[in-house]
Amino acid sequence: MKLRVPTHVGIIMDGNGRWAQRRGLPRILGHKVGVESVRSVIKAARKIGVKYLTLYTFSSENWQRPAEEVGALMYMLKLLLRKEIRNLNHLGVRVKAIGELRLLPKDVQQVLDSTIKETSKNEEMVLTLALSYGGRKEIVRAVNRAISEGVRGVDEENFRRFLYDPDLPDLDLVIRTAGEYRLSNFMLWQAAYAELYFTDTLWPDFREEDFFKAIEDYSKRVRKFGKVL
């Protein structure tokens, strides 16, 4: 079967904590192993020709988790960005970020800003990290920005320019791991006509072959966007 590769794939990376708990391990070790899945999926997406990959890295609701876990997650994010910069440049991957980034610890903001700058000329794929991100917050923020600029009326295309990243195209495919069947406030505007793919595989076990299975499933879908074909 000839694969039909989506332009923009979003992934809700779920199941790190459950992966660890099933093994009698601290939750943070699940997040640590999940980093290997991130590396694998970035490489797989780049290989197959995906142009935009967005990872739901840390939601606005995740701040409510225990302080120790949040601190560990921020530390791991910082380490990952530092360690992966050479590989990202080798793959031609440009890093961007969306969300309430001002809420991130200052040292994380600095490393993130540095990574964004150092990869800004890469053109093969855009990797967007959704950090301190909530879909409803993005929409409310966009409305308030439009109001503050004195805009009296917007259409869908004009509204886009007030989103975190107006250049991000709509999602074609959303993948969610760990057997959950919901969007969890992930890119609600951009996911309006996205195909949804759910798998029971926990994120730390999700690798290249799992990603390709999702792409194969997407290739079988008929996307009508409300029309009759």
Steps between C-alpha positions, in 0.01 A plus 500: 500500500627844409516717809325837503718703733326766710650847494445568869494234773427571863569251778349485848772307681315318776585211731842578646380479858302180445799340325712562810232400751440166329869427554506622859717796402478872582282692251792715390678196356208458263557853375870427462436194281239701311781726378624208289159487334528870420832443328364203306188681381687813391731286290210298357296809412797660332575179307148461364465863395276657766551876481355599838509296821346640818552326833273567799794526736354672807142618535377802695329251733827316566610780732260345753716188530730452803777762506767228501365348179463838328855593596634172366309545174642850452851373571459217248367742237804719546737205471321365194523831315870531579582142399293490183604826335768337284269220387218745426730705281624185329140402418413851387238542772394846609374532859213729597282522811143601581332564833538729800879478479549783752384256771794266436800526732747764380778248435265290287391810309863582429584154367179494295574841350852388415374182332244695298767741379757230422253303288321795339656448156406130474236429237429126486248482785354726769487346848265697723499440874168582668618618842282638777241469227121483502276515195229705670758743636639545149155585361415739787841665463442541126162665561650742753785585263252576224300722736812682618587581139156646447381229264120510475447184299711207390462204271678169543810602306532838672454331837796271429746787521422542869588140589832411662650408162297619200735314265407158636258330260196315627564153636447212259551224755490487879652194668423420862667220692407298811142410413343838575237633260497877539685812382574631850497864390757444225493744207121521490493759221758325282351152553154588363529254210791286617486124470529339844708190570494329838726221619525306826880518482644703787721787388831353629435193279403706193767481231552546128296194400206625709519838331498336157191299598322828570607637162380183327162534671482866397572401140180293496279787613281698261512864602185681389509817711120497510466460124357215295765330288 
